[in-house]
Amino acid sequence: MDVTREVINVLDEVLSLGGRAASFTRETPLLGAIPELDSMAVATLITTLEERLGFVADDDLDGSAFATVGALADFVSAQIAQ
């Protein structure tokens, strides 16, 4: 499974980006760069990722996981591996 691609797909869906996320790369900044990514969207994003990819986010989740697409994909990959 391509976790980065799945994260990008979920970002596009949850944030209602209308396909804008298709151009995202691992280096694309998230928090502070995408207005749609507010605190409520973060909660929905994590819940959706948990449901789709079958993990439960641990208590170590903090803002650094949302710095870039790559940081979020790495966080998700680490959660799946547990």
PDB file with SEQRES, HELIX, SHEET and CRYST1 records, atoms N, CA, C and O in Angstrom:
SEQRES   1 A   82  MET ASP VAL THR ARG GLU VAL ILE ASN VAL LEU ASP GLU          
SEQRES   2 A   82  VAL LEU SER LEU GLY GLY ARG ALA ALA SER PHE THR ARG          
SEQRES   3 A   82  GLU THR PRO LEU LEU GLY ALA ILE PRO GLU LEU ASP SER          
SEQRES   4 A   82  MET ALA VAL ALA THR LEU ILE THR THR LEU GLU GLU ARG          
SEQRES   5 A   82  LEU GLY PHE VAL ALA ASP ASP ASP LEU ASP GLY SER ALA          
SEQRES   6 A   82  PHE ALA THR VAL GLY ALA LEU ALA ASP PHE VAL SER ALA          
SEQRES   7 A   82  GLN ILE ALA GLN                                              
HELIX    1 AA1 VAL A    3  VAL A   14  1                                  12    
HELIX    2 AA2 ARG A   20  SER A   23  5                                   4    
HELIX    3 AA3 SER A   39  LEU A   53  1                                  15    
HELIX    4 AA4 GLY A   63  PHE A   66  5                                   4    
HELIX    5 AA5 VAL A   69  ALA A   81  1                                  13    
CRYST1    1.000    1.000    1.000  90.00  90.00  90.00 P 1           1          
ATOM      1  N   MET A   1       0.841  -1.185   0.000  1.00  0.00           N  
ATOM      2  CA  MET A   1       0.000   0.000   0.000  1.00  0.00           C  
ATOM      3  C   MET A   1       0.883   1.244   0.000  1.00  0.00           C  
ATOM      4  O   MET A   1       1.887   1.303   0.709  1.00  0.00           O  
ATOM      5  N   ASP A   2       0.504   2.222  -0.791  1.00  0.00           N  
ATOM      6  CA  ASP A   2       1.220   3.497  -0.829  1.00  0.00           C  
ATOM      7  C   ASP A   2       0.555   4.433   0.187  1.00  0.00           C  
ATOM      8  O   ASP A   2      -0.450   5.082  -0.106  1.00  0.00           O  
ATOM      9  N   VAL A   3       1.142   4.484   1.386  1.00  0.00           N  
ATOM     10  CA  VAL A   3       0.557   5.266   2.470  1.00  0.00           C  
ATOM     11  C   VAL A   3       0.493   6.743   2.111  1.00  0.00           C  
ATOM     12  O   VAL A   3      -0.498   7.409   2.409  1.00  0.00           O  
ATOM     13  N   THR A   4       1.533   7.259   1.479  1.00  0.00           N  
ATOM     14  CA  THR A   4       1.540   8.677   1.105  1.00  0.00           C  
ATOM     15  C   THR A   4       0.372   8.987   0.173  1.00  0.00           C  
ATOM     16  O   THR A   4      -0.318   9.990   0.352  1.00  0.00           O  
ATOM     17  N   ARG A   5       0.152   8.137  -0.810  1.00  0.00           N  
ATOM     18  CA  ARG A   5      -0.952   8.351  -1.759  1.00  0.00           C  
ATOM     19  C   ARG A   5      -2.293   8.288  -1.032  1.00  0.00           C  
ATOM     20  O   ARG A   5      -3.190   9.082  -1.316  1.00  0.00           O  
ATOM     21  N   GLU A   6      -2.432   7.357  -0.106  1.00  0.00           N  
ATOM     22  CA  GLU A   6      -3.688   7.247   0.651  1.00  0.00           C  
ATOM     23  C   GLU A   6      -3.910   8.485   1.516  1.00  0.00           C  
ATOM     24  O   GLU A   6      -5.030   8.990   1.604  1.00  0.00           O  
ATOM     25  N   VAL A   7      -2.851   8.974   2.153  1.00  0.00           N  
ATOM     26  CA  VAL A   7      -2.951  10.191   2.961  1.00  0.00           C  
ATOM     27  C   VAL A   7      -3.392  11.361   2.081  1.00  0.00           C  
ATOM     28  O   VAL A   7      -4.252  12.144   2.483  1.00  0.00           O  
ATOM     29  N   ILE A   8      -2.820  11.484   0.906  1.00  0.00           N  
ATOM     30  CA  ILE A   8      -3.187  12.560  -0.016  1.00  0.00           C  
ATOM     31  C   ILE A   8      -4.653  12.433  -0.426  1.00  0.00           C  
ATOM     32  O   ILE A   8      -5.370  13.432  -0.484  1.00  0.00           O  
ATOM     33  N   ASN A   9      -5.093  11.223  -0.708  1.00  0.00           N  
ATOM     34  CA  ASN A   9      -6.498  11.013  -1.088  1.00  0.00           C  
ATOM     35  C   ASN A   9      -7.439  11.412   0.044  1.00  0.00           C  
ATOM     36  O   ASN A   9      -8.463  12.053  -0.190  1.00  0.00           O  
ATOM     37  N   VAL A  10      -7.088  11.030   1.271  1.00  0.00           N  
ATOM     38  CA  VAL A  10      -7.930  11.371   2.418  1.00  0.00           C  
ATOM     39  C   VAL A  10      -7.920  12.878   2.663  1.00  0.00           C  
ATOM     40  O   VAL A  10      -8.959  13.460   2.977  1.00  0.00           O  
ATOM     41  N   LEU A  11      -6.758  13.512   2.521  1.00  0.00           N  
ATOM     42  CA  LEU A  11      -6.689  14.968   2.655  1.00  0.00           C  
ATOM     43  C   LEU A  11      -7.634  15.641   1.669  1.00  0.00           C  
ATOM     44  O   LEU A  11      -8.377  16.550   2.039  1.00  0.00           O  
ATOM     45  N   ASP A  12      -7.608  15.198   0.420  1.00  0.00           N  
ATOM     46  CA  ASP A  12      -8.452  15.798  -0.608  1.00  0.00           C  
ATOM     47  C   ASP A  12      -9.926  15.628  -0.262  1.00  0.00           C  
ATOM     48  O   ASP A  12     -10.723  16.553  -0.420  1.00  0.00           O  
ATOM     49  N   GLU A  13     -10.275  14.447   0.207  1.00  0.00           N  
ATOM     50  CA  GLU A  13     -11.673  14.159   0.538  1.00  0.00           C  
ATOM     51  C   GLU A  13     -12.138  14.917   1.783  1.00  0.00           C  
ATOM     52  O   GLU A  13     -13.155  15.610   1.748  1.00  0.00           O  
ATOM     53  N   VAL A  14     -11.395  14.783   2.875  1.00  0.00           N  
ATOM     54  CA  VAL A  14     -11.810  15.373   4.155  1.00  0.00           C  
ATOM     55  C   VAL A  14     -11.830  16.896   4.096  1.00  0.00           C  
ATOM     56  O   VAL A  14     -12.718  17.535   4.661  1.00  0.00           O  
ATOM     57  N   LEU A  15     -10.840  17.476   3.405  1.00  0.00           N  
ATOM     58  CA  LEU A  15     -10.756  18.934   3.337  1.00  0.00           C  
ATOM     59  C   LEU A  15     -11.544  19.516   2.163  1.00  0.00           C  
ATOM     60  O   LEU A  15     -11.541  20.728   1.947  1.00  0.00           O  
ATOM     61  N   SER A  16     -12.214  18.653   1.412  1.00  0.00           N  
ATOM     62  CA  SER A  16     -13.004  19.084   0.242  1.00  0.00           C  
ATOM     63  C   SER A  16     -12.173  19.963  -0.688  1.00  0.00           C  
ATOM     64  O   SER A  16     -12.572  21.072  -1.045  1.00  0.00           O  
ATOM     65  N   LEU A  17     -11.010  19.441  -1.070  1.00  0.00           N  
ATOM     66  CA  LEU A  17     -10.092  20.215  -1.903  1.00  0.00           C  
ATOM     67  C   LEU A  17     -10.389  20.097  -3.397  1.00  0.00           C  
ATOM     68  O   LEU A  17      -9.739  20.761  -4.204  1.00  0.00           O  
ATOM     69  N   GLY A  18     -11.338  19.281  -3.770  1.00  0.00           N  
ATOM     70  CA  GLY A  18     -11.755  19.191  -5.164  1.00  0.00           C  
ATOM     71  C   GLY A  18     -10.653  18.807  -6.124  1.00  0.00           C  
ATOM     72  O   GLY A  18     -10.598  19.316  -7.244  1.00  0.00           O  
ATOM     73  N   GLY A  19      -9.772  17.912  -5.698  1.00  0.00           N  
ATOM     74  CA  GLY A  19      -8.694  17.447  -6.564  1.00  0.00           C  
ATOM     75  C   GLY A  19      -7.398  18.216  -6.425  1.00  0.00           C  
ATOM     76  O   GLY A  19      -6.390  17.821  -7.010  1.00  0.00           O  
ATOM     77  N   ARG A  20      -7.391  19.308  -5.667  1.00  0.00           N  
ATOM     78  CA  ARG A  20      -6.157  20.095  -5.493  1.00  0.00           C  
ATOM     79  C   ARG A  20      -5.033  19.274  -4.890  1.00  0.00           C  
ATOM     80  O   ARG A  20      -3.861  19.533  -5.160  1.00  0.00           O  
ATOM     81  N   ALA A  21      -5.380  18.286  -4.074  1.00  0.00           N  
ATOM     82  CA  ALA A  21      -4.351  17.488  -3.408  1.00  0.00           C  
ATOM     83  C   ALA A  21      -3.587  16.589  -4.380  1.00  0.00           C  
ATOM     84  O   ALA A  21      -2.542  16.046  -4.022  1.00  0.00           O  
ATOM     85  N   ALA A  22      -4.089  16.426  -5.591  1.00  0.00           N  
ATOM     86  CA  ALA A  22      -3.407  15.579  -6.577  1.00  0.00           C  
ATOM     87  C   ALA A  22      -1.985  16.059  -6.852  1.00  0.00           C  
ATOM     88  O   ALA A  22      -1.129  15.267  -7.245  1.00  0.00           O  
ATOM     89  N   SER A  23      -1.731  17.336  -6.649  1.00  0.00           N  
ATOM     90  CA  SER A  23      -0.394  17.883  -6.905  1.00  0.00           C  
ATOM     91  C   SER A  23       0.494  17.864  -5.653  1.00  0.00           C  
ATOM     92  O   SER A  23       1.653  18.275  -5.713  1.00  0.00           O  
ATOM     93  N   PHE A  24      -0.045  17.388  -4.517  1.00  0.00           N  
ATOM     94  CA  PHE A  24       0.734  17.351  -3.290  1.00  0.00           C  
ATOM     95  C   PHE A  24       1.875  16.343  -3.399  1.00  0.00           C  
ATOM     96  O   PHE A  24       1.743  15.298  -4.036  1.00  0.00           O  
ATOM     97  N   THR A  25       2.987  16.675  -2.772  1.00  0.00           N  
ATOM     98  CA  THR A  25       4.126  15.766  -2.646  1.00  0.00           C  
ATOM     99  C   THR A  25       4.410  15.589  -1.156  1.00  0.00           C  
ATOM    100  O   THR A  25       3.742  16.196  -0.319  1.00  0.00           O  
ATOM    101  N   ARG A  26       5.377  14.778  -0.831  1.00  0.00           N  
ATOM    102  CA  ARG A  26       5.749  14.579   0.572  1.00  0.00           C  
ATOM    103  C   ARG A  26       6.215  15.886   1.209  1.00  0.00           C  
ATOM    104  O   ARG A  26       6.129  16.040   2.427  1.00  0.00           O  
ATOM    105  N   GLU A  27       6.699  16.814   0.417  1.00  0.00           N  
ATOM    106  CA  GLU A  27       7.214  18.084   0.936  1.00  0.00           C  
ATOM    107  C   GLU A  27       6.144  19.161   1.096  1.00  0.00           C  
ATOM    108  O   GLU A  27       6.426  20.230   1.637  1.00  0.00           O  
ATOM    109  N   THR A  28       4.936  18.900   0.640  1.00  0.00           N  
ATOM    110  CA  THR A  28       3.864  19.893   0.712  1.00  0.00           C  
ATOM    111  C   THR A  28       3.550  20.215   2.174  1.00  0.00           C  
ATOM    112  O   THR A  28       3.225  19.314   2.947  1.00  0.00           O  
ATOM    113  N   PRO A  29       3.645  21.495   2.563  1.00  0.00           N  
ATOM    114  CA  PRO A  29       3.311  21.872   3.940  1.00  0.00           C  
ATOM    115  C   PRO A  29       1.806  21.776   4.176  1.00  0.00           C  
ATOM    116  O   PRO A  29       1.005  22.003   3.269  1.00  0.00           O  
ATOM    117  N   LEU A  30       1.439  21.438   5.406  1.00  0.00           N  
ATOM    118  CA  LEU A  30       0.026  21.294   5.749  1.00  0.00           C  
ATOM    119  C   LEU A  30      -0.428  22.367   6.727  1.00  0.00           C  
ATOM    120  O   LEU A  30      -1.014  23.367   6.313  1.00  0.00           O  
ATOM    121  N   LEU A  31      -0.167  22.178   8.020  1.00  0.00           N  
ATOM    122  CA  LEU A  31      -0.648  23.129   9.032  1.00  0.00           C  
ATOM    123  C   LEU A  31      -0.123  24.527   8.745  1.00  0.00           C  
ATOM    124  O   LEU A  31       1.080  24.727   8.574  1.00  0.00           O  
ATOM    125  N   GLY A  32      -1.020  25.475   8.695  1.00  0.00           N  
ATOM    126  CA  GLY A  32      -0.647  26.856   8.432  1.00  0.00           C  
ATOM    127  C   GLY A  32      -0.565  27.192   6.958  1.00  0.00           C  
ATOM    128  O   GLY A  32      -0.521  28.366   6.590  1.00  0.00           O  
ATOM    129  N   ALA A  33      -0.544  26.163   6.100  1.00  0.00           N  
ATOM    130  CA  ALA A  33      -0.432  26.402   4.661  1.00  0.00           C  
ATOM    131  C   ALA A  33      -1.743  26.124   3.929  1.00  0.00           C  
ATOM    132  O   ALA A  33      -1.981  26.657   2.846  1.00  0.00           O  
ATOM    133  N   ILE A  34      -2.579  25.298   4.518  1.00  0.00           N  
ATOM    134  CA  ILE A  34      -3.854  24.946   3.903  1.00  0.00           C  
ATOM    135  C   ILE A  34      -4.961  25.440   4.830  1.00  0.00           C  
ATOM    136  O   ILE A  34      -5.179  24.866   5.897  1.00  0.00           O  
ATOM    137  N   PRO A  35      -5.662  26.503   4.429  1.00  0.00           N  
ATOM    138  CA  PRO A  35      -6.671  27.100   5.305  1.00  0.00           C  
ATOM    139  C   PRO A  35      -7.747  26.118   5.754  1.00  0.00           C  
ATOM    140  O   PRO A  35      -8.288  26.252   6.851  1.00  0.00           O  
ATOM    141  N   GLU A  36      -8.056  25.146   4.927  1.00  0.00           N  
ATOM    142  CA  GLU A  36      -9.099  24.179   5.263  1.00  0.00           C  
ATOM    143  C   GLU A  36      -8.703  23.257   6.423  1.00  0.00           C  
ATOM    144  O   GLU A  36      -9.564  22.623   7.033  1.00  0.00           O  
ATOM    145  N   LEU A  37      -7.401  23.182   6.727  1.00  0.00           N  
ATOM    146  CA  LEU A  37      -6.913  22.277   7.773  1.00  0.00           C  
ATOM    147  C   LEU A  37      -6.922  22.996   9.120  1.00  0.00           C  
ATOM    148  O   LEU A  37      -5.892  23.465   9.605  1.00  0.00           O  
ATOM    149  N   ASP A  38      -8.121  23.069   9.709  1.00  0.00           N  
ATOM    150  CA  ASP A  38      -8.271  23.664  11.037  1.00  0.00           C  
ATOM    151  C   ASP A  38      -8.366  22.544  12.070  1.00  0.00           C  
ATOM    152  O   ASP A  38      -8.226  21.371  11.723  1.00  0.00           O  
ATOM    153  N   SER A  39      -8.598  22.889  13.319  1.00  0.00           N  
ATOM    154  CA  SER A  39      -8.595  21.885  14.378  1.00  0.00           C  
ATOM    155  C   SER A  39      -9.687  20.827  14.189  1.00  0.00           C  
ATOM    156  O   SER A  39      -9.461  19.651  14.474  1.00  0.00           O  
ATOM    157  N   MET A  40     -10.840  21.224  13.723  1.00  0.00           N  
ATOM    158  CA  MET A  40     -11.910  20.243  13.468  1.00  0.00           C  
ATOM    159  C   MET A  40     -11.539  19.320  12.322  1.00  0.00           C  
ATOM    160  O   MET A  40     -11.826  18.124  12.365  1.00  0.00           O  
ATOM    161  N   ALA A  41     -10.903  19.868  11.300  1.00  0.00           N  
ATOM    162  CA  ALA A  41     -10.498  19.048  10.162  1.00  0.00           C  
ATOM    163  C   ALA A  41      -9.406  18.061  10.565  1.00  0.00           C  
ATOM    164  O   ALA A  41      -9.367  16.942  10.053  1.00  0.00           O  
ATOM    165  N   VAL A  42      -8.522  18.459  11.473  1.00  0.00           N  
ATOM    166  CA  VAL A  42      -7.472  17.553  11.956  1.00  0.00           C  
ATOM    167  C   VAL A  42      -8.119  16.335  12.612  1.00  0.00           C  
ATOM    168  O   VAL A  42      -7.718  15.200  12.356  1.00  0.00           O  
ATOM    169  N   ALA A  43      -9.114  16.574  13.454  1.00  0.00           N  
ATOM    170  CA  ALA A  43      -9.801  15.469  14.134  1.00  0.00           C  
ATOM    171  C   ALA A  43     -10.479  14.545  13.123  1.00  0.00           C  
ATOM    172  O   ALA A  43     -10.381  13.324  13.236  1.00  0.00           O  
ATOM    173  N   THR A  44     -11.151  15.112  12.158  1.00  0.00           N  
ATOM    174  CA  THR A  44     -11.821  14.311  11.134  1.00  0.00           C  
ATOM    175  C   THR A  44     -10.808  13.556  10.292  1.00  0.00           C  
ATOM    176  O   THR A  44     -11.030  12.398   9.938  1.00  0.00           O  
ATOM    177  N   LEU A  45      -9.710  14.199   9.974  1.00  0.00           N  
ATOM    178  CA  LEU A  45      -8.657  13.572   9.181  1.00  0.00           C  
ATOM    179  C   LEU A  45      -8.083  12.350   9.888  1.00  0.00           C  
ATOM    180  O   LEU A  45      -7.930  11.292   9.278  1.00  0.00           O  
ATOM    181  N   ILE A  46      -7.771  12.490  11.154  1.00  0.00           N  
ATOM    182  CA  ILE A  46      -7.208  11.369  11.913  1.00  0.00           C  
ATOM    183  C   ILE A  46      -8.224  10.230  12.005  1.00  0.00           C  
ATOM    184  O   ILE A  46      -7.877   9.066  11.809  1.00  0.00           O  
ATOM    185  N   THR A  47      -9.467  10.568  12.302  1.00  0.00           N  
ATOM    186  CA  THR A  47     -10.510   9.542  12.401  1.00  0.00           C  
ATOM    187  C   THR A  47     -10.676   8.791  11.090  1.00  0.00           C  
ATOM    188  O   THR A  47     -10.794   7.565  11.081  1.00  0.00           O  
ATOM    189  N   THR A  48     -10.685   9.515   9.996  1.00  0.00           N  
ATOM    190  CA  THR A  48     -10.844   8.893   8.678  1.00  0.00           C  
ATOM    191  C   THR A  48      -9.659   8.000   8.359  1.00  0.00           C  
ATOM    192  O   THR A  48      -9.840   6.890   7.858  1.00  0.00           O  
ATOM    193  N   LEU A  49      -8.444   8.468   8.641  1.00  0.00           N  
ATOM    194  CA  LEU A  49      -7.254   7.646   8.402  1.00  0.00           C  
ATOM    195  C   LEU A  49      -7.279   6.378   9.257  1.00  0.00           C  
ATOM    196  O   LEU A  49      -6.935   5.298   8.779  1.00  0.00           O  
ATOM    197  N   GLU A  50      -7.686   6.510  10.518  1.00  0.00           N  
ATOM    198  CA  GLU A  50      -7.779   5.348  11.409  1.00  0.00           C  
ATOM    199  C   GLU A  50      -8.758   4.316  10.843  1.00  0.00           C  
ATOM    200  O   GLU A  50      -8.460   3.122  10.802  1.00  0.00           O  
ATOM    201  N   GLU A  51      -9.910   4.783  10.414  1.00  0.00           N  
ATOM    202  CA  GLU A  51     -10.937   3.884   9.890  1.00  0.00           C  
ATOM    203  C   GLU A  51     -10.489   3.207   8.604  1.00  0.00           C  
ATOM    204  O   GLU A  51     -10.676   2.003   8.434  1.00  0.00           O  
ATOM    205  N   ARG A  52      -9.904   3.972   7.706  1.00  0.00           N  
ATOM    206  CA  ARG A  52      -9.507   3.425   6.403  1.00  0.00           C  
ATOM    207  C   ARG A  52      -8.316   2.483   6.487  1.00  0.00           C  
ATOM    208  O   ARG A  52      -8.252   1.476   5.783  1.00  0.00           O  
ATOM    209  N   LEU A  53      -7.372   2.826   7.361  1.00  0.00           N  
ATOM    210  CA  LEU A  53      -6.119   2.076   7.382  1.00  0.00           C  
ATOM    211  C   LEU A  53      -5.983   1.155   8.585  1.00  0.00           C  
ATOM    212  O   LEU A  53      -4.962   0.483   8.732  1.00  0.00           O  
ATOM    213  N   GLY A  54      -6.986   1.112   9.440  1.00  0.00           N  
ATOM    214  CA  GLY A  54      -7.030   0.136  10.512  1.00  0.00           C  
ATOM    215  C   GLY A  54      -6.021   0.310  11.625  1.00  0.00           C  
ATOM    216  O   GLY A  54      -5.362  -0.652  12.019  1.00  0.00           O  
ATOM    217  N   PHE A  55      -5.891   1.510  12.134  1.00  0.00           N  
ATOM    218  CA  PHE A  55      -5.008   1.747  13.271  1.00  0.00           C  
ATOM    219  C   PHE A  55      -5.707   2.678  14.247  1.00  0.00           C  
ATOM    220  O   PHE A  55      -6.737   3.276  13.932  1.00  0.00           O  
ATOM    221  N   VAL A  56      -5.131   2.789  15.432  1.00  0.00           N  
ATOM    222  CA  VAL A  56      -5.601   3.750  16.424  1.00  0.00           C  
ATOM    223  C   VAL A  56      -4.421   4.650  16.752  1.00  0.00           C  
ATOM    224  O   VAL A  56      -3.378   4.172  17.197  1.00  0.00           O  
ATOM    225  N   ALA A  57      -4.579   5.936  16.537  1.00  0.00           N  
ATOM    226  CA  ALA A  57      -3.487   6.884  16.772  1.00  0.00           C  
ATOM    227  C   ALA A  57      -3.097   6.860  18.239  1.00  0.00           C  
ATOM    228  O   ALA A  57      -3.955   6.864  19.122  1.00  0.00           O  
ATOM    229  N   ASP A  58      -1.807   6.837  18.488  1.00  0.00           N  
ATOM    230  CA  ASP A  58      -1.342   6.818  19.876  1.00  0.00           C  
ATOM    231  C   ASP A  58      -1.301   8.221  20.457  1.00  0.00           C  
ATOM    232  O   ASP A  58      -1.547   9.209  19.764  1.00  0.00           O  
ATOM    233  N   ASP A  59      -0.989   8.286  21.722  1.00  0.00           N  
ATOM    234  CA  ASP A  59      -0.997   9.563  22.433  1.00  0.00           C  
ATOM    235  C   ASP A  59       0.161  10.476  22.059  1.00  0.00           C  
ATOM    236  O   ASP A  59       0.210  11.619  22.512  1.00  0.00           O  
ATOM    237  N   ASP A  60       1.090   9.997  21.246  1.00  0.00           N  
ATOM    238  CA  ASP A  60       2.239  10.805  20.841  1.00  0.00           C  
ATOM    239  C   ASP A  60       1.910  11.768  19.710  1.00  0.00           C  
ATOM    240  O   ASP A  60       2.777  12.521  19.267  1.00  0.00           O  
ATOM    241  N   LEU A  61       0.679  11.752  19.243  1.00  0.00           N  
ATOM    242  CA  LEU A  61       0.274  12.615  18.132  1.00  0.00           C  
ATOM    243  C   LEU A  61       0.352  14.077  18.551  1.00  0.00           C  
ATOM    244  O   LEU A  61      -0.253  14.485  19.542  1.00  0.00           O  
ATOM    245  N   ASP A  62       1.108  14.859  17.779  1.00  0.00           N  
ATOM    246  CA  ASP A  62       1.191  16.297  18.025  1.00  0.00           C  
ATOM    247  C   ASP A  62       1.258  17.020  16.694  1.00  0.00           C  
ATOM    248  O   ASP A  62       1.201  16.395  15.635  1.00  0.00           O  
ATOM    249  N   GLY A  63       1.378  18.317  16.749  1.00  0.00           N  
ATOM    250  CA  GLY A  63       1.365  19.145  15.546  1.00  0.00           C  
ATOM    251  C   GLY A  63       2.454  18.820  14.546  1.00  0.00           C  
ATOM    252  O   GLY A  63       2.288  19.079  13.354  1.00  0.00           O  
ATOM    253  N   SER A  64       3.564  18.259  14.998  1.00  0.00           N  
ATOM    254  CA  SER A  64       4.659  17.950  14.069  1.00  0.00           C  
ATOM    255  C   SER A  64       4.246  16.913  13.027  1.00  0.00           C  
ATOM    256  O   SER A  64       4.807  16.875  11.933  1.00  0.00           O  
ATOM    257  N   ALA A  65       3.268  16.075  13.362  1.00  0.00           N  
ATOM    258  CA  ALA A  65       2.787  15.075  12.402  1.00  0.00           C  
ATOM    259  C   ALA A  65       2.058  15.733  11.231  1.00  0.00           C  
ATOM    260  O   ALA A  65       1.853  15.110  10.189  1.00  0.00           O  
ATOM    261  N   PHE A  66       1.671  16.991  11.410  1.00  0.00           N  
ATOM    262  CA  PHE A  66       0.938  17.702  10.364  1.00  0.00           C  
ATOM    263  C   PHE A  66       1.771  18.792   9.694  1.00  0.00           C  
ATOM    264  O   PHE A  66       1.225  19.676   9.036  1.00  0.00           O  
ATOM    265  N   ALA A  67       3.073  18.730   9.860  1.00  0.00           N  
ATOM    266  CA  ALA A  67       3.947  19.735   9.247  1.00  0.00           C  
ATOM    267  C   ALA A  67       3.925  19.633   7.727  1.00  0.00           C  
ATOM    268  O   ALA A  67       3.816  20.640   7.027  1.00  0.00           O  
ATOM    269  N   THR A  68       4.028  18.413   7.229  1.00  0.00           N  
ATOM    270  CA  THR A  68       4.029  18.174   5.782  1.00  0.00           C  
ATOM    271  C   THR A  68       3.259  16.898   5.493  1.00  0.00           C  
ATOM    272  O   THR A  68       2.927  16.137   6.402  1.00  0.00           O  
ATOM    273  N   VAL A  69       2.978  16.674   4.219  1.00  0.00           N  
ATOM    274  CA  VAL A  69       2.340  15.425   3.805  1.00  0.00           C  
ATOM    275  C   VAL A  69       3.228  14.248   4.206  1.00  0.00           C  
ATOM    276  O   VAL A  69       2.729  13.235   4.695  1.00  0.00           O  
ATOM    277  N   GLY A  70       4.533  14.374   4.003  1.00  0.00           N  
ATOM    278  CA  GLY A  70       5.459  13.297   4.344  1.00  0.00           C  
ATOM    279  C   GLY A  70       5.466  12.997   5.833  1.00  0.00           C  
ATOM    280  O   GLY A  70       5.514  11.832   6.227  1.00  0.00           O  
ATOM    281  N   ALA A  71       5.419  14.028   6.664  1.00  0.00           N  
ATOM    282  CA  ALA A  71       5.393  13.821   8.117  1.00  0.00           C  
ATOM    283  C   ALA A  71       4.131  13.072   8.519  1.00  0.00           C  
ATOM    284  O   ALA A  71       4.180  12.184   9.369  1.00  0.00           O  
ATOM    285  N   LEU A  72       3.006  13.422   7.917  1.00  0.00           N  
ATOM    286  CA  LEU A  72       1.751  12.742   8.231  1.00  0.00           C  
ATOM    287  C   LEU A  72       1.794  11.300   7.735  1.00  0.00           C  
ATOM    288  O   LEU A  72       1.360  10.389   8.440  1.00  0.00           O  
ATOM    289  N   ALA A  73       2.308  11.087   6.540  1.00  0.00           N  
ATOM    290  CA  ALA A  73       2.423   9.724   6.009  1.00  0.00           C  
ATOM    291  C   ALA A  73       3.356   8.878   6.872  1.00  0.00           C  
ATOM    292  O   ALA A  73       3.083   7.700   7.102  1.00  0.00           O  
ATOM    293  N   ASP A  74       4.446   9.459   7.348  1.00  0.00           N  
ATOM    294  CA  ASP A  74       5.369   8.724   8.217  1.00  0.00           C  
ATOM    295  C   ASP A  74       4.708   8.370   9.539  1.00  0.00           C  
ATOM    296  O   ASP A  74       4.896   7.265  10.048  1.00  0.00           O  
ATOM    297  N   PHE A  75       3.934   9.298  10.105  1.00  0.00           N  
ATOM    298  CA  PHE A  75       3.206   9.027  11.333  1.00  0.00           C  
ATOM    299  C   PHE A  75       2.234   7.863  11.122  1.00  0.00           C  
ATOM    300  O   PHE A  75       2.183   6.932  11.926  1.00  0.00           O  
ATOM    301  N   VAL A  76       1.466   7.927  10.037  1.00  0.00           N  
ATOM    302  CA  VAL A  76       0.490   6.872   9.735  1.00  0.00           C  
ATOM    303  C   VAL A  76       1.200   5.534   9.543  1.00  0.00           C  
ATOM    304  O   VAL A  76       0.736   4.514  10.053  1.00  0.00           O  
ATOM    305  N   SER A  77       2.312   5.521   8.818  1.00  0.00           N  
ATOM    306  CA  SER A  77       3.070   4.288   8.593  1.00  0.00           C  
ATOM    307  C   SER A  77       3.529   3.685   9.911  1.00  0.00           C  
ATOM    308  O   SER A  77       3.458   2.471  10.102  1.00  0.00           O  
ATOM    309  N   ALA A  78       3.997   4.526  10.811  1.00  0.00           N  
ATOM    310  CA  ALA A  78       4.453   4.049  12.127  1.00  0.00           C  
ATOM    311  C   ALA A  78       3.294   3.468  12.925  1.00  0.00           C  
ATOM    312  O   ALA A  78       3.474   2.487  13.647  1.00  0.00           O  
ATOM    313  N   GLN A  79       2.112   4.056  12.807  1.00  0.00           N  
ATOM    314  CA  GLN A  79       0.943   3.555  13.527  1.00  0.00           C  
ATOM    315  C   GLN A  79       0.504   2.199  12.965  1.00  0.00           C  
ATOM    316  O   GLN A  79       0.128   1.300  13.717  1.00  0.00           O  
ATOM    317  N   ILE A  80       0.556   2.066  11.664  1.00  0.00           N  
ATOM    318  CA  ILE A  80       0.154   0.810  11.020  1.00  0.00           C  
ATOM    319  C   ILE A  80       1.105  -0.323  11.434  1.00  0.00           C  
ATOM    320  O   ILE A  80       0.682  -1.466  11.611  1.00  0.00           O  
ATOM    321  N   ALA A  81       2.376   0.007  11.584  1.00  0.00           N  
ATOM    322  CA  ALA A  81       3.395  -0.992  11.896  1.00  0.00           C  
ATOM    323  C   ALA A  81       3.312  -1.502  13.337  1.00  0.00           C  
ATOM    324  O   ALA A  81       3.915  -2.526  13.658  1.00  0.00           O  
ATOM    325  N   GLN A  82       2.587  -0.817  14.197  1.00  0.00           N  
ATOM    326  CA  GLN A  82       2.508  -1.223  15.612  1.00  0.00           C  
ATOM    327  C   GLN A  82       1.623  -2.423  15.796  1.00  0.00           C  
ATOM    328  O   GLN A  82       1.448  -2.895  16.919  1.00  0.00           O  
TER     329      GLN A  82                                                      
END                                                                             
